């Protein structure tokens, strides 16, 4: 979603556009470790990355002490934030599922010996 919005920002603010491009590429790159199941550290890295993006969105929508104003919100931005929050929840579910599965595997191995 960040990559979809980046071209719209090129004429407005090059710094925002570059941030959106970098964030979008990082999110796309992070899909590979999730699909390939590279492990727990990658899942946590994705959760932290998404949480940072959500935090930046929330912070920039509050009046700041420098300018005294906040950035406007729009429906596309809200959709992106909701999807990111859902992805964090999905990753948390995956972590819990994998932890329980490993625990059951250990238990069945110890019971069989």
Backbone as CSV, one residue per row, in Angstrom:
resi,resn,N_x,N_y,N_z,CA_x,CA_y,CA_z,C_x,C_y,C_z
1,UNK,0.824,-1.195,0.000,0.000,0.000,0.000,0.870,1.262,0.000
2,UNK,1.995,1.206,0.696,2.860,2.382,0.698,3.380,2.682,-0.702
3,UNK,3.664,1.633,-1.449,4.147,1.841,-2.817,3.072,2.430,-3.720
4,UNK,1.820,2.154,-3.422,0.719,2.714,-4.206,0.620,4.222,-3.974
5,UNK,0.861,4.649,-2.755,0.731,6.068,-2.433,1.968,6.891,-2.802
6,UNK,3.121,6.245,-2.939,4.371,6.967,-3.178,4.329,7.866,-4.417
7,UNK,3.828,7.401,-5.574,3.818,8.298,-6.750,2.999,9.571,-6.525
8,UNK,1.948,9.497,-5.745,1.128,10.686,-5.469,1.910,11.721,-4.669
9,UNK,2.887,11.259,-3.897,3.638,12.165,-3.040,4.854,12.771,-3.729
10,UNK,5.242,12.249,-4.866,6.439,12.756,-5.543,6.336,14.241,-5.847
11,UNK,5.192,14.704,-6.291,5.021,16.116,-6.584,4.807,16.960,-5.346
12,UNK,4.396,16.333,-4.276,4.084,17.052,-3.034,5.322,17.220,-2.166
13,UNK,5.988,16.095,-1.856,7.146,16.131,-0.968,8.022,14.921,-1.278
14,UNK,9.202,15.160,-1.788,10.096,14.078,-2.182,10.518,13.226,-0.977
15,UNK,10.661,13.849,0.189,11.056,13.092,1.387,9.974,12.090,1.796
16,UNK,8.726,12.517,1.776,7.625,11.599,2.068,7.589,10.468,1.048
17,UNK,7.753,10.825,-0.214,7.711,9.820,-1.274,8.824,8.788,-1.089
18,UNK,10.026,9.236,-0.787,11.138,8.303,-0.564,10.877,7.419,0.651
19,UNK,10.335,8.002,1.709,10.003,7.200,2.896,8.980,6.123,2.542
20,UNK,7.967,6.496,1.780,6.938,5.534,1.389,7.512,4.448,0.485
21,UNK,8.413,4.806,-0.391,9.044,3.812,-1.263,9.882,2.841,-0.439
22,UNK,10.694,3.365,0.475,11.531,2.501,1.329,10.656,1.613,2.206
23,UNK,9.620,2.176,2.813,8.725,1.382,3.667,8.018,0.303,2.851
24,UNK,7.573,0.644,1.663,6.890,-0.333,0.812,7.805,-1.462,0.382
25,UNK,9.036,-1.125,-0.002,9.999,-2.157,-0.401,10.343,-3.047,0.788
26,UNK,10.517,-2.454,1.959,10.807,-3.252,3.155,9.654,-4.205,3.464
27,UNK,8.430,-3.733,3.318,7.281,-4.604,3.564,7.214,-5.727,2.545
28,UNK,7.502,-5.430,1.282,7.514,-6.483,0.266,8.634,-7.487,0.527
29,UNK,9.817,-7.000,0.897,10.929,-7.900,1.185,10.599,-8.800,2.366
30,UNK,9.886,-8.257,3.337,9.602,-9.010,4.550,8.616,-10.148,4.314
31,UNK,7.892,-10.107,3.224,6.951,-11.177,2.897,7.700,-12.497,2.653
32,UNK,8.864,-12.417,2.021,9.637,-13.620,1.714,9.975,-14.447,2.964
33,UNK,10.523,-13.859,4.013,10.785,-14.657,5.217,9.521,-15.255,5.837
34,UNK,8.404,-14.559,5.683,7.156,-15.093,6.225,6.705,-16.311,5.431
35,UNK,6.785,-16.233,4.112,6.351,-17.348,3.266,7.303,-18.532,3.412
36,UNK,8.588,-18.244,3.471,9.594,-19.304,3.555,9.781,-19.840,4.978
37,UNK,9.101,-19.218,5.944,9.176,-19.618,7.355,10.613,-19.618,7.866
38,UNK,11.264,-18.468,7.737,12.648,-18.346,8.164,12.788,-18.333,9.675
39,UNK,11.725,-18.123,10.401,11.791,-18.256,11.847,11.307,-17.056,12.631
40,UNK,11.336,-17.266,13.918,10.819,-16.317,14.901,11.434,-14.922,14.790
41,UNK,12.760,-14.779,14.642,13.324,-13.421,14.573,12.752,-12.593,13.423
42,UNK,12.450,-13.225,12.296,11.895,-12.504,11.161,10.458,-12.061,11.428
43,UNK,9.714,-12.898,12.119,8.336,-12.529,12.465,8.353,-11.327,13.404
44,UNK,9.233,-11.376,14.394,9.340,-10.264,15.342,9.802,-8.993,14.628
45,UNK,10.746,-9.127,13.702,11.213,-7.956,12.945,10.058,-7.320,12.174
46,UNK,9.215,-8.151,11.585,8.059,-7.624,10.866,7.069,-6.936,11.776
47,UNK,6.834,-7.530,12.933,5.917,-6.908,13.898,6.458,-5.556,14.336
48,UNK,7.736,-5.494,14.644,8.342,-4.230,15.079,8.272,-3.197,13.955
49,UNK,8.581,-3.619,12.735,8.515,-2.689,11.609,7.124,-2.125,11.397
50,UNK,6.133,-2.992,11.450,4.745,-2.537,11.282,4.332,-1.620,12.437
51,UNK,4.750,-1.964,13.646,4.410,-1.135,14.805,5.038,0.254,14.671
52,UNK,6.256,0.314,14.143,6.901,1.612,13.925,6.120,2.430,12.903
53,UNK,5.703,1.806,11.820,4.931,2.538,10.807,3.598,3.038,11.367
54,UNK,2.930,2.212,12.138,1.670,2.637,12.755,1.917,3.785,13.728
55,UNK,2.980,3.671,14.528,3.312,4.731,15.490,3.610,6.042,14.784
56,UNK,4.361,5.974,13.694,4.656,7.197,12.941,3.382,7.831,12.403
57,UNK,2.463,7.003,11.941,1.185,7.528,11.444,0.434,8.248,12.559
58,UNK,0.330,7.595,13.696,-0.413,8.178,14.817,0.247,9.473,15.295
59,UNK,1.566,9.440,15.421,2.288,10.617,15.905,2.125,11.803,14.955
60,UNK,2.172,11.537,13.655,2.067,12.647,12.699,0.640,13.161,12.552
61,UNK,-0.316,12.470,13.113,-1.704,12.934,13.055,-2.094,13.727,14.298
62,UNK,-1.155,13.902,15.220,-1.383,14.716,16.415,-0.706,16.074,16.217
63,UNK,-1.273,17.125,16.806,-0.596,18.427,16.708,0.802,18.324,17.321
64,UNK,1.802,18.804,16.592,3.160,18.712,17.120,3.624,20.054,17.669
65,UNK,4.607,20.020,18.566,5.038,21.266,19.210,5.797,22.208,18.272
66,UNK,6.283,21.724,17.160,7.069,22.575,16.262,6.153,23.451,15.420
67,UNK,5.190,22.827,14.751,4.300,23.608,13.870,2.944,23.887,14.499
68,UNK,2.587,23.125,15.522,1.298,23.309,16.165,0.136,22.745,15.379
69,UNK,0.428,22.006,14.325,-0.650,21.413,13.527,-0.351,19.943,13.254
70,UNK,-1.356,19.279,12.736,-1.215,17.855,12.440,-1.450,17.629,10.947
71,UNK,-1.047,16.449,10.483,-1.292,16.094,9.087,-2.727,15.603,8.930
72,UNK,-3.313,15.819,7.777,-4.686,15.350,7.559,-4.736,13.829,7.402
73,UNK,-5.887,13.274,7.690,-6.088,11.837,7.486,-6.919,11.645,6.221
74,UNK,-6.790,10.459,5.640,-7.642,10.120,4.504,-7.993,8.645,4.599
75,UNK,-8.963,8.247,3.826,-9.476,6.880,3.936,-8.441,5.837,3.532
76,UNK,-7.619,6.113,2.519,-6.601,5.153,2.100,-5.572,4.930,3.213
77,UNK,-5.160,6.005,3.861,-4.202,5.887,4.963,-4.789,5.061,6.106
78,UNK,-6.053,5.289,6.407,-6.690,4.510,7.476,-6.777,3.030,7.114
79,UNK,-7.053,2.732,5.854,-7.093,1.345,5.397,-5.718,0.695,5.569
80,UNK,-4.671,1.419,5.202,-3.314,0.900,5.364,-3.024,0.587,6.825
81,UNK,-3.378,1.490,7.704,-3.104,1.273,9.136,-3.901,0.085,9.681
82,UNK,-5.132,-0.058,9.250,-5.949,-1.200,9.696,-5.351,-2.508,9.193
83,UNK,-4.909,-2.526,7.950,-4.290,-3.737,7.402,-3.003,-4.063,8.159
84,UNK,-2.221,-3.050,8.460,-0.994,-3.285,9.221,-1.297,-3.817,10.618
85,UNK,-2.310,-3.270,11.267,-2.694,-3.767,12.595,-3.183,-5.209,12.506
86,UNK,-3.932,-5.527,11.464,-4.391,-6.904,11.267,-3.211,-7.836,11.022
87,UNK,-2.221,-7.354,10.304,-1.041,-8.173,10.046,-0.271,-8.433,11.334
88,UNK,-0.174,-7.437,12.201,0.476,-7.640,13.503,-0.281,-8.699,14.285
89,UNK,-1.615,-8.625,14.289,-2.421,-9.627,15.001,-2.203,-11.012,14.401
90,UNK,-2.163,-11.099,13.088,-1.923,-12.375,12.421,-0.556,-12.938,12.791
91,UNK,0.451,-12.096,12.824,1.794,-12.558,13.220,1.814,-13.035,14.662
92,UNK,1.118,-12.343,15.533,1.050,-12.777,16.933,0.374,-14.145,17.031
93,UNK,-0.671,-14.358,16.256,-1.352,-15.659,16.232,-0.394,-16.735,15.732
94,UNK,0.383,-16.430,14.708,1.360,-17.385,14.175,2.393,-17.732,15.242
95,UNK,2.881,-16.750,15.959,3.870,-16.996,17.020,3.299,-17.925,18.078
96,UNK,2.081,-17.657,18.526,1.452,-18.498,19.550,1.233,-19.905,19.008
97,UNK,0.752,-20.030,17.790,0.506,-21.338,17.182,1.799,-22.145,17.082
98,UNK,2.853,-21.522,16.581,4.129,-22.220,16.430,4.709,-22.622,17.783
99,UNK,4.587,-21.765,18.768,5.091,-22.095,20.106,4.338,-23.291,20.683
100,UNK,3.027,-23.315,20.539,2.238,-24.444,21.041,2.552,-25.722,20.274
101,UNK,2.745,-25.604,18.977,3.063,-26.772,18.166,4.412,-27.369,18.571
102,UNK,5.391,-26.524,18.797,6.704,-27.009,19.232,6.612,-27.648,20.611
103,UNK,5.811,-27.056,21.479,5.637,-27.607,22.821,4.978,-28.988,22.739
104,UNK,3.972,-29.143,21.891,3.330,-30.447,21.726,4.289,-31.468,21.107
105,UNK,5.117,-31.027,20.159,6.098,-31.926,19.559,7.089,-32.432,20.602
106,UNK,7.550,-31.546,21.457,8.477,-31.944,22.518,7.811,-32.917,23.483
107,UNK,6.570,-32.631,23.794,5.851,-33.490,24.743,5.638,-34.889,24.152
108,UNK,5.253,-34.975,22.877,5.039,-36.284,22.262,6.339,-37.050,22.114
109,UNK,7.430,-36.347,21.865,8.737,-37.021,21.789,9.153,-37.572,23.142
110,UNK,8.938,-36.777,24.182,9.329,-37.259,25.525,8.415,-38.369,26.006
111,UNK,7.158,-38.369,25.595,6.216,-39.439,25.980,6.540,-40.740,25.261
112,UNK,7.054,-40.656,24.036,7.324,-41.859,23.252,8.616,-42.553,23.666
113,UNK,9.472,-41.854,24.398,10.732,-42.495,24.822,10.648,-43.129,26.157
